[in-house]
Amino acid sequence: MNRAFSSLVKSVLVATLAVSGLASAAEHAAAAAPAKADAAKGATLYDSGDAARGIPACASCHGANGNSTIAANPKLAGQPEAYIYKQLVDFTTPNRVNPVMSTYAKALSEDEKKNLAAYLSAQTQKPGAAKNKDIVELGKKIYRGGIAANGVAACASCHGANGHGIPALFPRLAGQHQDYTVAQLQSFKASNSSTPPSGARKNSVQMQTLAKRMTEDEMKAVADYIAGLK
């Protein structure tokens, strides 16, 4: 009888420890899992900022729902979530320095960066339009076929035929402001200088290489074509 009782006690103890171990493992896994981005919190931060920390509303520069109406500021609506997050991180490094964005990006927590990215990626971009019929055909040729003589690959090979990009890898270009696109190409090109100026973009070796092979007229042409993509 004692042996039977002892055996029962041991069985209960083993079962209890097993359940406890499973619970502990589950708790550990839950604690280790990254927090899911909260688009609702991202929307609040985007629209209102955080005055206590000196962070203005993103909408003041990038427009309602990420649809900037200022040609120098990019439209962010519909950009891939991972790409937006990466750029916010890059603004905190020497690879992408911007007097305004670097300051604010450094003030954001990792969760806030992810929340903003989740919110903006879910927004619908308002279409843009090509403006210069005299150069748009050249832009179309470059976008679709590149500039073989100078080793410039077709933009479409990475950003897609319609300029919608590839999530986590390449940004959406369709509908983007001409001025902003040209400015970024020039910033990538400037990074190739032996003494790159402040603001030069060094966060894409591929774009740095391609931009240095393009003239300003070619940049303007492809930017105008891109603006009209939908």
Disulfide bonds with the S-S distance in Angstrom:
none
